[in-house]
């Protein structure tokens, strides 16, 4: 008579109970951010200093070694002198290092890191293999020859949610061409 009890217990242990999970709006936004974006820029000093000349690029777009290289060369930053006082330089460098791609759990940052050759330290986000690959189907006329875009470095020209760190295709609108659909 032991067998019916054993069969009943096996049935009970393999029964799956479905319980609906309810996420708050903040949790849904965080999940989406982690899956299609990078960590949002949350340092006002960085936004103010770096964002005054170009988009305040998200630290999760480059590894720590790249940010260190960029911050060490501010006296000749892509043809301009972008030097800061030592305190501001330290605060911004620490921020960039803390949230860099190699320290991030965001999916896009992980993909960027996987695309790099070991110890590679690109100083242009647009030169990382992952970013190049993600844009390789877009004709030059839409980027390089488009006066409103000019280069891949101008992320927020097409990525309407770039400021928030979200770079999915759903939010791409190329100036003069409209929504991108590959």
ROSE-4610 file (N, C-alpha, C; in Angstrom, 1 decimal, always signed):
// ROSE-4610
residu = [X/X/X/X/X/X/X/X/X/X/X/X/X/X/X/X/X/X/X/X/X/X/X/X/X/X/X/X/X/X/X/X/X/X/X/X/X/X/X/X/X/X/X/X/X/X/X/X/X/X/X/X/X/X/X/X/X/X/X/X/X/X/X/X/X/X/X/X/X/X/X/X/X/X/X/X/X/X/X/X/X/X/X/X/X/X/X/X/X/X/X/X/X/X/X/X/X/X/X/X/X/X/X/X/X/X/X/X/X/X/X/X/X/X/X/X/X/X/X/X/X/X/X/X/X/X/X/X/X/X/X/X/X/X/X/X/X/X/X/X/X/X/X/X/X/X/X/X/X/X/X/X/X/X/X/X/X/X/X/X/X/X/X/X/X/X/X/X/X/X/X/X/X/X/X/X/X/X/X/X/X/X/X/X/X/X/X/X/X/X/X/X/X/X/X/X/X/X/X/X/X/X/X/X/X/X/X/X/X/X/X/X/X/X/X/X/X/X/X/X/X/X/X/X/X/X/X/X/X/X/X/X/X/X/X/X/X/X/X/X/X/X/X/X/X/X/X/X/X/X/X/X/X/X/X/X/X/X/X/X/X/X/X/X/X/X/X/X/X/X/X/X/X/X/X/X/X/X/X/X/X/X/X/X/X/X/X/X/X/X/X/X/X/X/X/X/X/X/X/X/X/X/X/X/X/X/X/X/X/X/X/X/X/X/X/X/X/X/X/X/X/X/X/X/X/X/X/X/X/X/X/X/X/X/X/X/X/X/X/X/X/X/X/X/X/X/X/X/X/X/X/X/X/X/X/X/X/X/X/X/X/X/X/X/X/X/X/X/X/X/X/X/X/X/X/X/X/X/X/X/X/X/X/X/X/X/X/X/X/X/X/X/X/X/X/X/X/X/X/X/X/X/X/X/X/X/X/X/X/X/X/X/X/X/X/X/X/X/X/X/X/X/X/X/X/X/X/X/X/X/X/X/X/X/X/X/X/X/X/X/X/X/X/X/X/X/X/X/X/X/X/X/X/X/X/X/X/X/X/X/X/X/X/X/X/X/X/X/X/X/X/X/X/X/X/X/X/X/X/X/X/X/X/X/X/X/X/X/X/X/X/X/X/X/X/X/X/X/X/X/X/X/X/X/X/X/X/X/X/X/X/X/X/X/X/X/X/X/X/X/X/X/X/X/X/X/X/X/X/X/X/X/X/X/X/X/X/X/X/X/X/X/X/X/X/X]
num = [1/1/1/2/2/2/3/3/3/4/4/4/5/5/5/6/6/6/7/7/7/8/8/8/9/9/9/10/10/10/11/11/11/12/12/12/13/13/13/14/14/14/15/15/15/16/16/16/17/17/17/18/18/18/19/19/19/20/20/20/21/21/21/22/22/22/23/23/23/24/24/24/25/25/25/26/26/26/27/27/27/28/28/28/29/29/29/30/30/30/31/31/31/32/32/32/33/33/33/34/34/34/35/35/35/36/36/36/37/37/37/38/38/38/39/39/39/40/40/40/41/41/41/42/42/42/43/43/43/44/44/44/45/45/45/46/46/46/47/47/47/48/48/48/49/49/49/50/50/50/51/51/51/52/52/52/53/53/53/54/54/54/55/55/55/56/56/56/57/57/57/58/58/58/59/59/59/60/60/60/61/61/61/62/62/62/63/63/63/64/64/64/65/65/65/66/66/66/67/67/67/68/68/68/69/69/69/70/70/70/71/71/71/72/72/72/73/73/73/74/74/74/75/75/75/76/76/76/77/77/77/78/78/78/79/79/79/80/80/80/81/81/81/82/82/82/83/83/83/84/84/84/85/85/85/86/86/86/87/87/87/88/88/88/89/89/89/90/90/90/91/91/91/92/92/92/93/93/93/94/94/94/95/95/95/96/96/96/97/97/97/98/98/98/99/99/99/100/100/100/101/101/101/102/102/102/103/103/103/104/104/104/105/105/105/106/106/106/107/107/107/108/108/108/109/109/109/110/110/110/111/111/111/112/112/112/113/113/113/114/114/114/115/115/115/116/116/116/117/117/117/118/118/118/119/119/119/120/120/120/121/121/121/122/122/122/123/123/123/124/124/124/125/125/125/126/126/126/127/127/127/128/128/128/129/129/129/130/130/130/131/131/131/132/132/132/133/133/133/134/134/134/135/135/135/136/136/136/137/137/137/138/138/138/139/139/139/140/140/140/141/141/141/142/142/142/143/143/143/144/144/144/145/145/145/146/146/146/147/147/147/148/148/148/149/149/149/150/150/150/151/151/151/152/152/152/153/153/153/154/154/154/155/155/155/156/156/156/157/157/157/158/158/158/159/159/159/160/160/160/161/161/161/162/162/162/163/163/163/164/164/164/165/165/165/166/166/166/167/167/167/168/168/168/169/169/169/170/170/170/171/171/171/172/172/172/173/173/173/174/174/174/175/175/175/176/176/176/177/177/177/178/178/178/179/179/179/180/180/180/181/181/181/182/182/182]
x = [+0.8/+0.0/+0.9/+2.2/+3.1/+3.1/+2.8/+2.9/+1.9/+0.7/-0.2/+0.2/+0.8/+1.2/+2.4/+3.3/+4.5/+4.1/+3.1/+2.7/+2.0/+1.2/+0.6/+1.6/+2.6/+3.6/+4.4/+4.7/+5.4/+4.6/+3.3/+2.4/+2.4/+2.3/+2.3/+3.6/+4.7/+6.0/+6.3/+5.6/+5.8/+4.8/+3.8/+2.7/+3.3/+3.0/+3.5/+2.4/+2.6/+1.6/+2.0/+1.2/+1.5/+0.9/+1.9/+1.5/+1.9/+0.9/+1.2/+2.2/+3.2/+4.1/+3.8/+3.6/+3.3/+4.5/+4.9/+6.1/+5.6/+6.3/+5.9/+6.4/+6.0/+6.5/+8.0/+8.5/+10.0/+10.7/+10.2/+10.8/+10.8/+9.7/+9.6/+10.6/+10.7/+11.7/+13.1/+13.4/+14.8/+15.1/+14.1/+14.3/+14.6/+13.8/+14.0/+15.4/+15.7/+17.0/+18.2/+18.1/+19.2/+19.2/+18.1/+18.1/+18.4/+18.1/+18.4/+19.2/+19.7/+20.4/+21.7/+22.1/+23.2/+22.8/+23.6/+23.2/+23.1/+22.1/+21.8/+22.9/+23.2/+24.2/+23.5/+24.1/+23.5/+24.4/+25.4/+26.3/+26.2/+25.6/+25.4/+26.7/+27.8/+29.1/+29.5/+29.4/+29.7/+28.8/+27.5/+26.6/+26.9/+27.3/+27.6/+28.9/+29.9/+31.3/+31.4/+31.0/+31.2/+30.0/+28.9/+27.7/+27.5/+28.4/+28.4/+28.9/+29.7/+30.3/+29.7/+29.3/+28.8/+27.9/+27.2/+26.4/+27.2/+26.7/+27.4/+27.3/+28.3/+28.3/+28.2/+27.4/+27.2/+28.5/+28.9/+30.2/+30.1/+28.9/+28.8/+29.1/+29.5/+29.8/+31.3/+32.1/+33.5/+34.1/+35.2/+35.7/+36.5/+36.8/+37.5/+38.8/+39.6/+40.9/+40.7/+39.6/+39.4/+39.1/+38.2/+37.9/+39.1/+39.9/+41.2/+42.0/+42.2/+42.9/+42.4/+41.0/+40.4/+40.6/+40.4/+40.5/+41.9/+42.9/+44.3/+44.8/+44.0/+44.4/+43.4/+42.8/+41.9/+42.5/+43.8/+44.4/+44.4/+44.2/+44.1/+42.9/+41.7/+40.5/+39.9/+40.3/+39.7/+39.9/+41.1/+41.4/+41.1/+40.4/+40.1/+40.8/+41.0/+41.4/+40.2/+40.1/+38.9/+39.4/+40.5/+41.1/+40.1/+40.1/+39.3/+40.2/+39.7/+40.4/+40.6/+41.6/+42.0/+40.8/+40.1/+39.0/+37.9/+37.5/+36.5/+36.9/+38.2/+38.8/+38.7/+39.0/+39.0/+37.5/+36.6/+35.2/+34.6/+34.9/+34.4/+35.0/+36.4/+37.1/+36.6/+36.4/+35.9/+34.5/+33.7/+32.3/+32.4/+33.2/+33.3/+33.9/+34.8/+35.4/+34.4/+33.6/+32.7/+31.6/+31.1/+30.0/+30.5/+31.8/+32.3/+31.7/+31.9/+31.3/+31.8/+33.1/+33.6/+33.1/+32.4/+31.9/+30.4/+29.8/+28.3/+27.7/+26.5/+25.7/+24.6/+24.6/+23.7/+24.1/+23.1/+23.3/+24.2/+23.9/+24.6/+26.1/+26.3/+27.7/+28.5/+27.8/+28.4/+28.7/+27.9/+28.1/+29.3/+29.4/+30.5/+31.8/+31.8/+33.1/+33.4/+32.4/+32.7/+33.3/+32.9/+33.4/+34.9/+35.4/+36.7/+37.8/+38.9/+40.1/+40.6/+41.1/+41.6/+42.6/+42.4/+43.2/+43.1/+42.2/+42.0/+41.4/+41.8/+41.3/+40.9/+39.8/+39.3/+38.9/+39.2/+38.8/+37.6/+37.2/+36.0/+34.9/+33.8/+32.7/+32.4/+32.4/+32.0/+33.0/+34.2/+35.2/+35.1/+34.2/+34.1/+33.5/+34.0/+33.4/+31.9/+31.4/+29.9/+29.1/+29.5/+28.8/+28.9/+30.1/+30.2/+29.3/+29.2/+28.4/+26.9/+26.5/+25.1/+24.6/+25.6/+25.3/+25.7/+26.2/+26.8/+25.8/+24.5/+23.5/+23.0/+23.4/+22.8/+23.7/+23.1/+23.9/+24.6/+25.8/+26.6/+25.8/+24.9/+24.1/+23.2/+22.9/+22.0/+22.8/+24.1/+24.9/+26.0/+27.0/+28.2/+27.9/+27.0/+26.7/+25.4/+24.9/+23.7/+24.1/+23.9/+24.4/+23.9/+22.8/+22.2/+22.8/+23.5/+24.1/+25.6/+26.2/+27.6/+28.5/+28.2/+29.0/+28.2/+28.7/+28.2/+28.3/+29.2/+29.5/+28.3/+27.5/+26.3/+25.1/+25.2/+24.2/+22.8/+22.7/+21.3/+20.7/+21.4/+20.8/+19.7/+19.9/+19.0/+18.3/+19.1/+18.5/+17.8/+16.5/+15.6/+15.7/+16.1/+16.1/+17.6/+18.5/+19.9/+20.3/+19.7/+20.0/+19.7/+18.7/+18.3/+19.1/+20.0/+20.8/+20.1/+19.0/+18.3/+18.6/+19.1/+19.6/+18.9/+17.7/+17.0/+16.5/+16.3/+15.9/+14.5/+13.7/+12.3/+12.3/+13.4/+13.4/+14.4/+14.7/+15.6/+14.8/+15.1/+14.6/+15.7/+16.1/+17.2/+16.7/+17.3/+16.9/+16.9/+15.8/+15.6/+15.2/+15.1/+14.8/+13.6/+13.5/+12.4/+12.9/+11.9/+12.1/+12.9/+13.9/+14.8/+14.1/+14.1/+13.5/+14.4/+15.1/+16.0/+15.4]
y = [-1.2/+0.0/+1.3/+1.1/+2.3/+3.0/+2.3/+2.9/+4.1/+4.0/+5.1/+6.4/+6.2/+7.4/+8.0/+7.1/+7.6/+8.4/+7.8/+8.5/+9.8/+9.8/+11.1/+12.1/+11.7/+12.7/+13.2/+12.3/+12.8/+13.8/+13.5/+14.5/+15.8/+15.8/+17.0/+17.8/+17.2/+17.9/+18.4/+18.0/+18.5/+19.4/+19.7/+20.6/+22.0/+22.8/+24.2/+25.1/+26.0/+27.0/+28.3/+28.9/+30.2/+31.3/+32.2/+33.3/+34.6/+35.4/+36.6/+37.5/+38.1/+39.0/+40.4/+41.3/+42.7/+43.5/+44.3/+45.2/+46.6/+47.4/+48.8/+49.5/+50.7/+51.4/+51.6/+51.9/+52.1/+50.8/+49.6/+48.3/+48.0/+48.3/+48.1/+48.9/+50.2/+51.1/+50.6/+50.1/+49.6/+48.4/+47.5/+46.3/+46.7/+47.6/+48.0/+48.7/+49.5/+50.2/+49.2/+48.2/+47.1/+46.3/+46.1/+45.2/+46.0/+47.3/+48.0/+49.2/+49.5/+50.7/+50.5/+51.6/+51.7/+52.5/+52.5/+53.2/+54.7/+55.4/+56.8/+57.6/+58.8/+59.7/+60.4/+60.3/+60.9/+61.8/+62.4/+63.3/+64.6/+65.6/+66.9/+67.6/+67.4/+68.0/+67.5/+66.2/+65.6/+66.1/+66.2/+66.7/+68.2/+68.9/+70.4/+70.6/+69.9/+70.1/+69.4/+68.2/+67.5/+67.7/+67.8/+68.0/+69.4/+70.3/+71.7/+71.7/+70.8/+70.7/+69.6/+68.5/+67.4/+66.6/+65.6/+64.8/+64.2/+64.2/+63.6/+62.1/+61.5/+60.1/+59.2/+58.2/+57.3/+56.5/+56.4/+55.7/+54.2/+53.6/+52.2/+52.0/+53.0/+52.9/+52.6/+52.7/+52.5/+51.8/+51.0/+50.5/+51.5/+51.2/+52.1/+52.6/+51.7/+52.1/+53.2/+53.2/+54.2/+55.5/+55.5/+56.7/+57.4/+56.5/+57.0/+57.7/+57.1/+57.7/+59.0/+59.1/+60.3/+61.4/+61.1/+62.1/+62.5/+61.7/+62.1/+63.0/+63.1/+63.9/+65.1/+65.6/+66.7/+68.0/+68.2/+69.4/+69.4/+68.2/+68.0/+67.0/+67.4/+66.6/+66.7/+65.8/+65.9/+67.3/+67.9/+69.1/+70.4/+70.2/+71.3/+71.1/+72.2/+72.1/+72.1/+70.9/+70.7/+70.5/+71.0/+70.8/+71.3/+70.7/+71.0/+71.2/+71.8/+71.9/+70.4/+70.2/+68.9/+68.2/+69.0/+68.4/+67.9/+68.7/+68.3/+67.1/+67.1/+66.0/+64.7/+64.7/+63.5/+63.0/+63.9/+63.5/+62.9/+63.5/+63.0/+61.7/+61.6/+60.3/+59.2/+59.5/+58.4/+58.0/+58.9/+58.6/+57.7/+58.1/+57.3/+55.9/+55.8/+54.5/+53.6/+54.2/+53.4/+52.8/+53.5/+53.1/+52.7/+52.4/+52.0/+50.7/+50.4/+49.2/+47.9/+47.9/+46.7/+46.5/+47.4/+47.3/+47.3/+47.3/+47.4/+46.0/+45.9/+44.7/+44.9/+46.1/+46.4/+45.7/+45.2/+44.3/+45.0/+46.2/+46.9/+47.1/+47.4/+47.5/+46.2/+45.1/+43.8/+43.5/+43.8/+43.6/+44.4/+45.6/+46.5/+45.9/+45.4/+44.8/+43.5/+42.7/+41.5/+41.8/+42.9/+43.2/+43.7/+44.1/+44.7/+43.6/+43.8/+43.0/+43.3/+42.2/+42.4/+43.6/+44.4/+45.5/+46.7/+46.6/+47.7/+48.8/+50.0/+51.2/+52.3/+52.1/+53.1/+54.4/+55.5/+56.8/+57.4/+56.7/+57.1/+56.0/+56.3/+55.3/+54.7/+55.6/+55.3/+54.3/+54.0/+53.1/+51.8/+51.6/+50.2/+49.3/+48.1/+47.1/+46.9/+46.9/+46.7/+47.9/+49.1/+50.3/+50.3/+50.0/+50.0/+48.9/+47.8/+46.7/+47.1/+47.7/+48.1/+49.2/+49.9/+50.9/+50.6/+49.4/+49.1/+49.0/+48.9/+48.9/+50.3/+51.2/+52.6/+53.3/+53.7/+54.4/+55.6/+55.9/+57.1/+58.4/+58.4/+59.6/+60.0/+59.0/+59.3/+59.7/+59.4/+59.8/+60.8/+60.3/+61.1/+62.3/+62.1/+63.2/+63.9/+63.6/+64.3/+65.4/+66.6/+67.8/+67.9/+67.2/+67.2/+66.1/+65.2/+64.0/+64.1/+64.0/+64.1/+62.9/+62.3/+61.1/+60.2/+59.0/+58.1/+58.7/+59.6/+60.2/+61.1/+61.5/+62.4/+61.5/+60.7/+59.7/+60.3/+61.4/+62.0/+62.6/+62.7/+63.2/+62.3/+61.0/+59.9/+59.2/+58.9/+58.1/+59.1/+59.1/+60.1/+59.9/+58.7/+58.5/+58.3/+58.8/+58.6/+59.3/+60.4/+61.1/+60.3/+59.4/+58.5/+57.2/+57.0/+55.8/+54.7/+55.0/+53.9/+54.1/+53.0/+53.1/+52.0/+51.7/+50.7/+51.3/+50.4/+50.8/+51.4/+51.1/+51.7/+53.2/+53.8/+55.2/+55.9/+55.4/+56.0/+56.7/+58.0/+58.8/+59.6/+59.3/+59.9/+61.2/+62.4/+63.7/+63.7/+64.1/+64.2/+62.9/+61.8/+60.5/+59.8/+60.2/+59.6/+58.4/+57.6/+56.4/+55.4/+54.9/+53.9/+52.5/+51.7/+50.4/+49.5/+48.6/+47.8/+46.5]
z = [+0.0/+0.0/+0.0/+0.0/+0.0/-1.3/-2.4/-3.8/-4.0/-3.6/-3.9/-3.1/-2.0/-1.2/-1.9/-2.4/-3.2/-4.4/-5.2/-6.4/-6.1/-5.0/-4.6/-4.2/-3.5/-3.1/-4.3/-5.3/-6.5/-7.2/-7.3/-8.0/-7.3/-6.0/-5.3/-5.4/-5.5/-5.5/-6.9/-7.9/-9.3/-9.8/-9.0/-9.4/-9.3/-10.4/-10.4/-10.1/-9.2/-8.8/-9.4/-10.2/-10.8/-9.9/-9.5/-8.7/-9.5/-9.8/-10.5/-9.7/-10.4/-9.8/-10.3/-9.3/-9.7/-9.4/-10.5/-10.3/-10.3/-9.5/-9.5/-10.8/-11.0/-12.2/-12.1/-10.9/-10.8/-11.1/-10.6/-10.9/-12.4/-13.0/-14.5/-15.2/-14.8/-15.5/-15.2/-14.0/-13.7/-14.6/-14.7/-15.5/-17.0/-17.5/-18.9/-19.1/-18.1/-18.2/-18.2/-17.3/-17.3/-18.5/-19.2/-20.4/-21.7/-21.8/-23.1/-22.9/-21.7/-21.5/-20.7/-20.1/-19.2/-18.0/-17.0/-15.8/-16.1/-15.6/-15.8/-15.2/-15.8/-15.2/-14.0/-12.9/-11.7/-10.9/-11.6/-10.9/-11.5/-10.8/-11.4/-11.9/-11.2/-11.6/-12.9/-13.2/-14.4/-15.6/-15.3/-16.3/-16.6/-15.6/-15.8/-16.6/-16.1/-16.7/-18.1/-18.2/-19.5/-20.4/-19.8/-20.6/-21.2/-20.8/-21.4/-22.8/-23.2/-24.6/-25.4/-24.8/-25.5/-24.6/-25.1/-24.2/-23.1/-21.9/-20.8/-20.9/-21.6/-21.9/-20.6/-20.7/-19.6/-19.3/-18.1/-17.7/-18.2/-18.3/-18.7/-20.2/-20.9/-22.3/-22.6/-21.6/-21.7/-20.4/-20.6/-19.4/-18.5/-17.3/-16.4/-17.0/-17.6/-18.1/-19.2/-20.0/-21.0/-20.3/-19.3/-18.6/-17.9/-17.4/-16.8/-17.8/-19.0/-20.1/-20.5/-20.7/-21.1/-20.0/-18.8/-17.7/-17.5/-17.8/-17.7/-18.8/-19.9/-21.1/-21.3/-20.3/-20.5/-21.1/-21.0/-21.6/-23.1/-23.7/-25.1/-25.4/-25.1/-25.1/-26.5/-27.4/-28.8/-29.4/-29.2/-29.8/-29.0/-27.8/-26.9/-25.6/-24.9/-23.5/-22.6/-21.9/-21.1/-19.6/-19.3/-17.9/-16.9/-15.8/-14.6/-13.4/-12.4/-11.1/-10.6/-9.7/-9.3/-8.5/-7.7/-7.0/-7.9/-8.9/-9.9/-10.7/-11.1/-11.8/-11.0/-9.8/-8.9/-8.8/-8.5/-8.3/-9.5/-10.7/-12.0/-12.3/-12.1/-12.4/-11.6/-10.3/-9.4/-9.8/-10.2/-10.7/-11.9/-12.9/-14.2/-13.9/-13.0/-12.7/-12.0/-11.1/-10.3/-11.1/-12.2/-13.0/-14.4/-14.6/-15.9/-16.4/-17.7/-18.3/-17.6/-17.2/-16.6/-15.2/-14.6/-13.3/-13.3/-14.4/-14.6/-14.8/-14.3/-14.6/-15.6/-16.2/-17.3/-18.5/-19.3/-20.4/-21.5/-21.8/-22.9/-22.5/-21.2/-20.8/-20.9/-20.5/-20.6/-22.1/-23.0/-24.4/-24.9/-24.5/-24.9/-24.4/-23.2/-22.6/-23.4/-23.7/-24.5/-25.9/-26.4/-27.8/-27.8/-26.7/-26.6/-26.5/-27.1/-27.0/-25.6/-24.9/-23.6/-23.5/-22.5/-22.1/-23.2/-24.1/-25.1/-24.3/-24.6/-23.9/-24.9/-25.6/-26.6/-25.9/-26.5/-25.9/-26.6/-27.6/-28.3/-28.2/-27.7/-27.6/-29.0/-30.0/-31.3/-32.0/-31.3/-31.9/-31.2/-30.3/-29.7/-30.7/-30.8/-31.7/-31.6/-30.4/-30.2/-30.8/-30.5/-31.0/-32.6/-33.1/-34.6/-35.2/-34.6/-35.1/-35.0/-33.9/-33.8/-34.8/-35.4/-36.4/-37.8/-38.0/-39.3/-40.5/-40.2/-41.3/-41.7/-40.9/-41.2/-42.2/-43.3/-44.4/-43.9/-44.4/-44.1/-44.3/-45.3/-45.5/-44.3/-43.5/-42.3/-41.1/-41.1/-39.9/-40.3/-41.0/-41.3/-42.2/-43.2/-44.1/-43.7/-42.5/-42.0/-41.1/-41.5/-40.7/-39.3/-39.0/-37.7/-36.8/-37.4/-36.6/-36.7/-37.9/-38.2/-37.8/-36.6/-36.2/-35.2/-35.0/-34.0/-32.6/-32.4/-31.1/-30.6/-31.6/-31.3/-31.0/-29.9/-29.6/-29.5/-28.8/-28.5/-29.7/-30.8/-32.1/-32.6/-32.4/-32.9/-31.8/-30.7/-29.6/-28.7/-28.9/-28.1/-26.6/-26.2/-24.7/-24.2/-25.0/-24.6/-23.3/-23.1/-21.8/-20.6/-20.7/-19.6/-19.6/-20.6/-20.7/-21.5/-22.1/-22.9/-24.4/-25.0/-26.3/-27.2/-27.0/-27.8/-29.1/-30.0/-31.4/-31.4/-30.4/-30.4/-30.3/-29.8/-29.6/-30.5/-31.6/-32.6/-33.7/-33.8/-34.9/-35.5/-36.7/-37.3/-38.0/-37.6/-38.1/-39.6/-40.2/-41.6/-42.2/-41.5/-42.0/-41.2/-40.0/-39.1/-38.3/-38.0/-37.1/-37.8/-37.1/-37.7/-37.6/-38.6/-38.6/-39.5/-38.9/-39.7/-40.2]
